[in-house]
Amino acid sequence: MPFITSVHDSLPYIDPEPTPTQRKAAEALVAVERAAVPDDVNHALLRPLYEPKYTQAIQTEIQRHADANSKGAMSEPLRALDFSRYEINDSLPDGSDAAEPALAKAYISQEYLRGRRAHLALLDRFGKNAWLVSNWRTEANLKRLEADLAEARKAVDSITLQRQRVQDEAASELQSLDTAWRIGVGQVLETEAAAEELRLQVLKTRRQRATAGEVLN
């Protein structure tokens, strides 16, 4: 059973505080009501669990690793891409037939290193500024969210004070109506009790008359 710590300040302000006995009775009723409904495994205030949606290729790869782990074997890495073409190969194989493949690998390695140097140069020149701009945007978003949160809390406090003021203004009228209702209910009960007593007296009188008639006959 999750522990609920949220408190909603929306109850009437003019009602008296319940006694310890009344509070225990109310908590017992709440416990019985909650026991009838199974609790969720997640907290009620948390968002539902995120269910990722993978593509068919990723699902196939996950299933391949799962099958390998179930068999107790180490799953081999995915060989979809040939990374050897991006590696530097300084050794030339023996023989004239292997000269052209080695030259092609050298060109590939040279192009890869050239691109890597260009990327490192761009990162060295613009990386710091990009990182600072990203931090500035994140900080600006945080300040905006904090301002929205402060405005929401201010609005909640204003509504709470307004609700309390309206209830305080209507407290005397509500108390008079409550007193009149209680008096009316008491009068109805007294009337029903008097009517029941009168009915019993009528029945008793009828029985006495019936008994007297039988004696005279």
ChimeraX commands (.cxc) that place a marker at each C-alpha (Angstrom):
marker #1 position 0.00,0.00,0.00 radius 0.5
marker #1 position 1.74,3.24,-1.13 radius 0.5
marker #1 position 2.31,5.99,1.39 radius 0.5
marker #1 position 0.45,9.12,0.28 radius 0.5
marker #1 position 2.05,12.34,1.46 radius 0.5
marker #1 position 0.18,14.88,-0.68 radius 0.5
marker #1 position -2.22,17.18,1.15 radius 0.5
marker #1 position -4.86,19.17,-0.71 radius 0.5
marker #1 position -5.82,22.42,1.00 radius 0.5
marker #1 position -9.39,22.32,-0.33 radius 0.5
marker #1 position -11.42,21.21,2.69 radius 0.5
marker #1 position -13.92,23.57,4.34 radius 0.5
marker #1 position -12.29,25.93,6.83 radius 0.5
marker #1 position -15.37,26.39,9.01 radius 0.5
marker #1 position -15.84,22.74,9.98 radius 0.5
marker #1 position -14.48,21.80,13.41 radius 0.5
marker #1 position -11.49,19.51,13.70 radius 0.5
marker #1 position -12.47,15.84,14.08 radius 0.5
marker #1 position -11.89,14.16,17.39 radius 0.5
marker #1 position -9.31,11.34,17.67 radius 0.5
marker #1 position -12.14,8.81,17.75 radius 0.5
marker #1 position -13.72,10.25,14.61 radius 0.5
marker #1 position -10.37,10.35,12.84 radius 0.5
marker #1 position -9.67,6.70,13.67 radius 0.5
marker #1 position -13.12,5.71,12.45 radius 0.5
marker #1 position -12.59,7.62,9.18 radius 0.5
marker #1 position -9.14,6.07,8.67 radius 0.5
marker #1 position -10.61,2.61,9.26 radius 0.5
marker #1 position -13.25,3.23,6.59 radius 0.5
marker #1 position -10.57,4.47,4.17 radius 0.5
marker #1 position -8.43,1.38,4.85 radius 0.5
marker #1 position -11.38,-0.93,4.16 radius 0.5
marker #1 position -12.17,0.91,0.93 radius 0.5
marker #1 position -8.55,0.81,-0.27 radius 0.5
marker #1 position -8.18,-2.87,0.61 radius 0.5
marker #1 position -11.01,-3.67,-1.81 radius 0.5
marker #1 position -9.00,-2.26,-4.74 radius 0.5
marker #1 position -5.52,-3.66,-5.50 radius 0.5
marker #1 position -2.76,-1.08,-5.42 radius 0.5
marker #1 position -0.69,-0.25,-8.44 radius 0.5
marker #1 position 2.93,-1.41,-8.36 radius 0.5
marker #1 position 3.96,2.15,-9.26 radius 0.5
marker #1 position 3.40,5.24,-7.22 radius 0.5
marker #1 position 0.18,7.06,-8.04 radius 0.5
marker #1 position 2.03,10.33,-8.61 radius 0.5
marker #1 position 4.58,8.91,-11.04 radius 0.5
marker #1 position 4.18,8.77,-14.76 radius 0.5
marker #1 position 3.43,5.39,-16.35 radius 0.5
marker #1 position 6.37,3.24,-17.32 radius 0.5
marker #1 position 8.03,4.17,-20.59 radius 0.5
marker #1 position 7.81,1.38,-23.14 radius 0.5
marker #1 position 10.49,1.87,-25.80 radius 0.5
marker #1 position 9.61,1.08,-29.39 radius 0.5
marker #1 position 12.51,-0.52,-31.21 radius 0.5
marker #1 position 12.85,-1.07,-34.91 radius 0.5
marker #1 position 12.85,-4.55,-36.35 radius 0.5
marker #1 position 16.66,-4.52,-36.77 radius 0.5
marker #1 position 17.24,-3.59,-33.11 radius 0.5
marker #1 position 14.72,-6.19,-31.93 radius 0.5
marker #1 position 16.52,-8.84,-33.99 radius 0.5
marker #1 position 19.87,-7.84,-32.44 radius 0.5
marker #1 position 18.41,-7.91,-28.92 radius 0.5
marker #1 position 16.93,-11.34,-29.56 radius 0.5
marker #1 position 20.31,-12.57,-30.87 radius 0.5
marker #1 position 22.06,-11.48,-27.66 radius 0.5
marker #1 position 19.28,-13.00,-25.55 radius 0.5
marker #1 position 19.56,-16.34,-27.35 radius 0.5
marker #1 position 23.34,-16.35,-26.88 radius 0.5
marker #1 position 23.04,-15.56,-23.17 radius 0.5
marker #1 position 20.41,-18.26,-22.67 radius 0.5
marker #1 position 22.83,-20.81,-24.14 radius 0.5
marker #1 position 25.63,-19.65,-21.85 radius 0.5
marker #1 position 27.77,-18.44,-24.75 radius 0.5
marker #1 position 29.28,-15.04,-25.39 radius 0.5
marker #1 position 27.46,-13.25,-28.20 radius 0.5
marker #1 position 29.68,-12.07,-31.01 radius 0.5
marker #1 position 29.69,-8.36,-31.85 radius 0.5
marker #1 position 27.66,-7.19,-34.79 radius 0.5
marker #1 position 29.69,-7.28,-38.02 radius 0.5
marker #1 position 27.40,-5.09,-40.07 radius 0.5
marker #1 position 30.11,-2.46,-40.70 radius 0.5
marker #1 position 33.68,-3.03,-41.77 radius 0.5
marker #1 position 35.75,-0.74,-39.56 radius 0.5
marker #1 position 39.04,-2.01,-40.94 radius 0.5
marker #1 position 38.73,0.43,-43.81 radius 0.5
marker #1 position 39.11,3.30,-41.32 radius 0.5
marker #1 position 42.24,1.87,-39.70 radius 0.5
marker #1 position 45.76,2.90,-40.58 radius 0.5
marker #1 position 47.66,0.18,-42.38 radius 0.5
marker #1 position 51.35,1.03,-42.76 radius 0.5
marker #1 position 52.51,-2.51,-43.52 radius 0.5
marker #1 position 52.58,-3.44,-47.19 radius 0.5
marker #1 position 52.01,-7.11,-47.98 radius 0.5
marker #1 position 54.59,-8.99,-49.97 radius 0.5
marker #1 position 54.01,-9.54,-53.65 radius 0.5
marker #1 position 53.07,-7.28,-56.49 radius 0.5
marker #1 position 49.47,-8.52,-56.54 radius 0.5
marker #1 position 48.75,-6.99,-53.11 radius 0.5
marker #1 position 50.17,-3.55,-53.96 radius 0.5
marker #1 position 46.92,-2.11,-55.28 radius 0.5
marker #1 position 44.77,-3.18,-52.25 radius 0.5
marker #1 position 47.41,-1.80,-49.90 radius 0.5
marker #1 position 47.47,1.49,-51.82 radius 0.5
marker #1 position 43.66,1.69,-51.62 radius 0.5
marker #1 position 43.78,1.13,-47.86 radius 0.5
marker #1 position 46.42,3.84,-47.56 radius 0.5
marker #1 position 44.19,6.31,-49.41 radius 0.5
marker #1 position 41.24,5.37,-47.17 radius 0.5
marker #1 position 43.36,5.82,-44.04 radius 0.5
marker #1 position 44.65,9.15,-45.27 radius 0.5
marker #1 position 41.13,10.41,-45.98 radius 0.5
marker #1 position 39.92,9.22,-42.59 radius 0.5
marker #1 position 42.76,11.00,-40.79 radius 0.5
marker #1 position 42.15,14.14,-42.80 radius 0.5
marker #1 position 38.50,14.20,-41.82 radius 0.5
marker #1 position 39.38,13.48,-38.21 radius 0.5
marker #1 position 41.85,16.36,-38.10 radius 0.5
marker #1 position 39.23,18.68,-39.60 radius 0.5
marker #1 position 36.69,17.61,-36.98 radius 0.5
marker #1 position 39.18,18.09,-34.16 radius 0.5
marker #1 position 40.06,21.52,-35.47 radius 0.5
marker #1 position 36.38,22.51,-35.59 radius 0.5
marker #1 position 35.86,21.16,-32.10 radius 0.5
marker #1 position 38.85,23.07,-30.80 radius 0.5
marker #1 position 37.65,26.30,-32.41 radius 0.5
marker #1 position 33.87,26.16,-31.87 radius 0.5
marker #1 position 33.37,23.45,-29.25 radius 0.5
marker #1 position 33.82,25.69,-26.23 radius 0.5
marker #1 position 31.40,28.32,-27.51 radius 0.5
marker #1 position 28.83,25.65,-28.47 radius 0.5
marker #1 position 29.08,24.15,-24.98 radius 0.5
marker #1 position 28.64,27.57,-23.34 radius 0.5
marker #1 position 25.66,28.38,-25.57 radius 0.5
marker #1 position 24.10,25.04,-24.68 radius 0.5
marker #1 position 24.57,25.75,-20.97 radius 0.5
marker #1 position 23.09,29.23,-21.43 radius 0.5
marker #1 position 20.00,27.83,-23.14 radius 0.5
marker #1 position 19.58,25.19,-20.45 radius 0.5
marker #1 position 19.90,27.80,-17.72 radius 0.5
marker #1 position 17.38,30.05,-19.50 radius 0.5
marker #1 position 14.91,27.16,-19.77 radius 0.5
marker #1 position 15.41,26.38,-16.08 radius 0.5
marker #1 position 14.73,30.00,-15.09 radius 0.5
marker #1 position 11.62,30.05,-17.25 radius 0.5
marker #1 position 10.32,26.84,-15.66 radius 0.5
marker #1 position 11.08,28.15,-12.17 radius 0.5
marker #1 position 9.19,31.36,-13.00 radius 0.5
marker #1 position 6.21,29.35,-14.26 radius 0.5
marker #1 position 6.30,27.24,-11.11 radius 0.5
marker #1 position 6.38,30.35,-8.92 radius 0.5
marker #1 position 3.42,31.82,-10.81 radius 0.5
marker #1 position 1.47,28.56,-10.43 radius 0.5
marker #1 position 2.17,28.43,-6.69 radius 0.5
marker #1 position 1.16,32.10,-6.38 radius 0.5
marker #1 position -2.11,31.37,-8.18 radius 0.5
marker #1 position -2.78,28.37,-5.93 radius 0.5
marker #1 position -2.16,30.48,-2.82 radius 0.5
marker #1 position -4.44,33.22,-4.14 radius 0.5
marker #1 position -7.26,30.74,-4.85 radius 0.5
marker #1 position -6.79,29.16,-1.41 radius 0.5
marker #1 position -7.04,32.54,0.32 radius 0.5
marker #1 position -10.06,33.47,-1.76 radius 0.5
marker #1 position -11.76,30.17,-0.88 radius 0.5
marker #1 position -11.02,30.69,2.79 radius 0.5
marker #1 position -12.35,34.25,2.70 radius 0.5
marker #1 position -15.59,33.19,0.97 radius 0.5
marker #1 position -16.13,30.39,3.47 radius 0.5
marker #1 position -15.43,32.66,6.43 radius 0.5
marker #1 position -17.97,35.16,5.11 radius 0.5
marker #1 position -20.60,32.42,4.77 radius 0.5
marker #1 position -19.73,30.74,8.07 radius 0.5
marker #1 position -22.49,32.41,10.10 radius 0.5
marker #1 position -25.15,31.61,7.52 radius 0.5
marker #1 position -24.00,28.01,7.22 radius 0.5
marker #1 position -23.96,27.60,10.98 radius 0.5
marker #1 position -27.50,29.00,11.27 radius 0.5
marker #1 position -28.67,26.65,8.50 radius 0.5
marker #1 position -26.94,23.74,10.23 radius 0.5
marker #1 position -28.62,24.61,13.53 radius 0.5
marker #1 position -32.03,24.93,11.83 radius 0.5
marker #1 position -31.50,21.59,10.10 radius 0.5
marker #1 position -30.60,19.88,13.36 radius 0.5
marker #1 position -33.64,21.41,15.09 radius 0.5
marker #1 position -35.89,20.32,12.24 radius 0.5
marker #1 position -34.55,16.76,12.31 radius 0.5
marker #1 position -35.02,16.68,16.09 radius 0.5
marker #1 position -38.61,17.87,15.76 radius 0.5
marker #1 position -39.31,15.22,13.11 radius 0.5
marker #1 position -37.95,12.53,15.41 radius 0.5
marker #1 position -39.98,13.84,18.32 radius 0.5
marker #1 position -43.11,13.88,16.15 radius 0.5
marker #1 position -42.50,10.30,15.01 radius 0.5
marker #1 position -41.92,9.17,18.60 radius 0.5
marker #1 position -45.12,10.89,19.76 radius 0.5
marker #1 position -47.07,9.37,16.87 radius 0.5
marker #1 position -45.72,5.91,17.71 radius 0.5
marker #1 position -46.64,6.38,21.38 radius 0.5
marker #1 position -50.15,7.50,20.41 radius 0.5
marker #1 position -50.55,4.49,18.11 radius 0.5
marker #1 position -49.58,2.16,20.96 radius 0.5
marker #1 position -52.09,3.86,23.26 radius 0.5
marker #1 position -54.82,3.42,20.63 radius 0.5
marker #1 position -54.00,-0.27,20.27 radius 0.5
marker #1 position -53.97,-0.69,24.05 radius 0.5
marker #1 position -57.39,1.03,24.36 radius 0.5
marker #1 position -58.86,-1.17,21.62 radius 0.5
marker #1 position -57.61,-4.32,23.30 radius 0.5
marker #1 position -59.09,-3.19,26.62 radius 0.5
marker #1 position -62.47,-2.52,25.03 radius 0.5
marker #1 position -62.40,-5.84,23.20 radius 0.5
marker #1 position -61.61,-7.66,26.45 radius 0.5
marker #1 position -64.39,-5.81,28.32 radius 0.5
marker #1 position -66.93,-6.72,25.59 radius 0.5
marker #1 position -66.07,-10.38,25.81 radius 0.5
marker #1 position -66.53,-10.32,29.63 radius 0.5
marker #1 position -70.00,-8.70,29.30 radius 0.5
marker #1 position -71.14,-11.27,26.77 radius 0.5
marker link #1:1,2 radius 0.2
marker link #1:2,3 radius 0.2
marker link #1:3,4 radius 0.2
marker link #1:4,5 radius 0.2
marker link #1:5,6 radius 0.2
marker link #1:6,7 radius 0.2
marker link #1:7,8 radius 0.2
marker link #1:8,9 radius 0.2
marker link #1:9,10 radius 0.2
marker link #1:10,11 radius 0.2
marker link #1:11,12 radius 0.2
marker link #1:12,13 radius 0.2
marker link #1:13,14 radius 0.2
marker link #1:14,15 radius 0.2
marker link #1:15,16 radius 0.2
marker link #1:16,17 radius 0.2
marker link #1:17,18 radius 0.2
marker link #1:18,19 radius 0.2
marker link #1:19,20 radius 0.2
marker link #1:20,21 radius 0.2
marker link #1:21,22 radius 0.2
marker link #1:22,23 radius 0.2
marker link #1:23,24 radius 0.2
marker link #1:24,25 radius 0.2
marker link #1:25,26 radius 0.2
marker link #1:26,27 radius 0.2
marker link #1:27,28 radius 0.2
marker link #1:28,29 radius 0.2
marker link #1:29,30 radius 0.2
marker link #1:30,31 radius 0.2
marker link #1:31,32 radius 0.2
marker link #1:32,33 radius 0.2
marker link #1:33,34 radius 0.2
marker link #1:34,35 radius 0.2
marker link #1:35,36 radius 0.2
marker link #1:36,37 radius 0.2
marker link #1:37,38 radius 0.2
marker link #1:38,39 radius 0.2
marker link #1:39,40 radius 0.2
marker link #1:40,41 radius 0.2
marker link #1:41,42 radius 0.2
marker link #1:42,43 radius 0.2
marker link #1:43,44 radius 0.2
marker link #1:44,45 radius 0.2
marker link #1:45,46 radius 0.2
marker link #1:46,47 radius 0.2
marker link #1:47,48 radius 0.2
marker link #1:48,49 radius 0.2
marker link #1:49,50 radius 0.2
marker link #1:50,51 radius 0.2
marker link #1:51,52 radius 0.2
marker link #1:52,53 radius 0.2
marker link #1:53,54 radius 0.2
marker link #1:54,55 radius 0.2
marker link #1:55,56 radius 0.2
marker link #1:56,57 radius 0.2
marker link #1:57,58 radius 0.2
marker link #1:58,59 radius 0.2
marker link #1:59,60 radius 0.2
marker link #1:60,61 radius 0.2
marker link #1:61,62 radius 0.2
marker link #1:62,63 radius 0.2
marker link #1:63,64 radius 0.2
marker link #1:64,65 radius 0.2
marker link #1:65,66 radius 0.2
marker link #1:66,67 radius 0.2
marker link #1:67,68 radius 0.2
marker link #1:68,69 radius 0.2
marker link #1:69,70 radius 0.2
marker link #1:70,71 radius 0.2
marker link #1:71,72 radius 0.2
marker link #1:72,73 radius 0.2
marker link #1:73,74 radius 0.2
marker link #1:74,75 radius 0.2
marker link #1:75,76 radius 0.2
marker link #1:76,77 radius 0.2
marker link #1:77,78 radius 0.2
marker link #1:78,79 radius 0.2
marker link #1:79,80 radius 0.2
marker link #1:80,81 radius 0.2
marker link #1:81,82 radius 0.2
marker link #1:82,83 radius 0.2
marker link #1:83,84 radius 0.2
marker link #1:84,85 radius 0.2
marker link #1:85,86 radius 0.2
marker link #1:86,87 radius 0.2
marker link #1:87,88 radius 0.2
marker link #1:88,89 radius 0.2
marker link #1:89,90 radius 0.2
marker link #1:90,91 radius 0.2
marker link #1:91,92 radius 0.2
marker link #1:92,93 radius 0.2
marker link #1:93,94 radius 0.2
marker link #1:94,95 radius 0.2
marker link #1:95,96 radius 0.2
marker link #1:96,97 radius 0.2
marker link #1:97,98 radius 0.2
marker link #1:98,99 radius 0.2
marker link #1:99,100 radius 0.2
marker link #1:100,101 radius 0.2
marker link #1:101,102 radius 0.2
marker link #1:102,103 radius 0.2
marker link #1:103,104 radius 0.2
marker link #1:104,105 radius 0.2
marker link #1:105,106 radius 0.2
marker link #1:106,107 radius 0.2
marker link #1:107,108 radius 0.2
marker link #1:108,109 radius 0.2
marker link #1:109,110 radius 0.2
marker link #1:110,111 radius 0.2
marker link #1:111,112 radius 0.2
marker link #1:112,113 radius 0.2
marker link #1:113,114 radius 0.2
marker link #1:114,115 radius 0.2
marker link #1:115,116 radius 0.2
marker link #1:116,117 radius 0.2
marker link #1:117,118 radius 0.2
marker link #1:118,119 radius 0.2
marker link #1:119,120 radius 0.2
marker link #1:120,121 radius 0.2
marker link #1:121,122 radius 0.2
marker link #1:122,123 radius 0.2
marker link #1:123,124 radius 0.2
marker link #1:124,125 radius 0.2
marker link #1:125,126 radius 0.2
marker link #1:126,127 radius 0.2
marker link #1:127,128 radius 0.2
marker link #1:128,129 radius 0.2
marker link #1:129,130 radius 0.2
marker link #1:130,131 radius 0.2
marker link #1:131,132 radius 0.2
marker link #1:132,133 radius 0.2
marker link #1:133,134 radius 0.2
marker link #1:134,135 radius 0.2
marker link #1:135,136 radius 0.2
marker link #1:136,137 radius 0.2
marker link #1:137,138 radius 0.2
marker link #1:138,139 radius 0.2
marker link #1:139,140 radius 0.2
marker link #1:140,141 radius 0.2
marker link #1:141,142 radius 0.2
marker link #1:142,143 radius 0.2
marker link #1:143,144 radius 0.2
marker link #1:144,145 radius 0.2
marker link #1:145,146 radius 0.2
marker link #1:146,147 radius 0.2
marker link #1:147,148 radius 0.2
marker link #1:148,149 radius 0.2
marker link #1:149,150 radius 0.2
marker link #1:150,151 radius 0.2
marker link #1:151,152 radius 0.2
marker link #1:152,153 radius 0.2
marker link #1:153,154 radius 0.2
marker link #1:154,155 radius 0.2
marker link #1:155,156 radius 0.2
marker link #1:156,157 radius 0.2
marker link #1:157,158 radius 0.2
marker link #1:158,159 radius 0.2
marker link #1:159,160 radius 0.2
marker link #1:160,161 radius 0.2
marker link #1:161,162 radius 0.2
marker link #1:162,163 radius 0.2
marker link #1:163,164 radius 0.2
marker link #1:164,165 radius 0.2
marker link #1:165,166 radius 0.2
marker link #1:166,167 radius 0.2
marker link #1:167,168 radius 0.2
marker link #1:168,169 radius 0.2
marker link #1:169,170 radius 0.2
marker link #1:170,171 radius 0.2
marker link #1:171,172 radius 0.2
marker link #1:172,173 radius 0.2
marker link #1:173,174 radius 0.2
marker link #1:174,175 radius 0.2
marker link #1:175,176 radius 0.2
marker link #1:176,177 radius 0.2
marker link #1:177,178 radius 0.2
marker link #1:178,179 radius 0.2
marker link #1:179,180 radius 0.2
marker link #1:180,181 radius 0.2
marker link #1:181,182 radius 0.2
marker link #1:182,183 radius 0.2
marker link #1:183,184 radius 0.2
marker link #1:184,185 radius 0.2
marker link #1:185,186 radius 0.2
marker link #1:186,187 radius 0.2
marker link #1:187,188 radius 0.2
marker link #1:188,189 radius 0.2
marker link #1:189,190 radius 0.2
marker link #1:190,191 radius 0.2
marker link #1:191,192 radius 0.2
marker link #1:192,193 radius 0.2
marker link #1:193,194 radius 0.2
marker link #1:194,195 radius 0.2
marker link #1:195,196 radius 0.2
marker link #1:196,197 radius 0.2
marker link #1:197,198 radius 0.2
marker link #1:198,199 radius 0.2
marker link #1:199,200 radius 0.2
marker link #1:200,201 radius 0.2
marker link #1:201,202 radius 0.2
marker link #1:202,203 radius 0.2
marker link #1:203,204 radius 0.2
marker link #1:204,205 radius 0.2
marker link #1:205,206 radius 0.2
marker link #1:206,207 radius 0.2
marker link #1:207,208 radius 0.2
marker link #1:208,209 radius 0.2
marker link #1:209,210 radius 0.2
marker link #1:210,211 radius 0.2
marker link #1:211,212 radius 0.2
marker link #1:212,213 radius 0.2
marker link #1:213,214 radius 0.2
marker link #1:214,215 radius 0.2
marker link #1:215,216 radius 0.2
marker link #1:216,217 radius 0.2
view
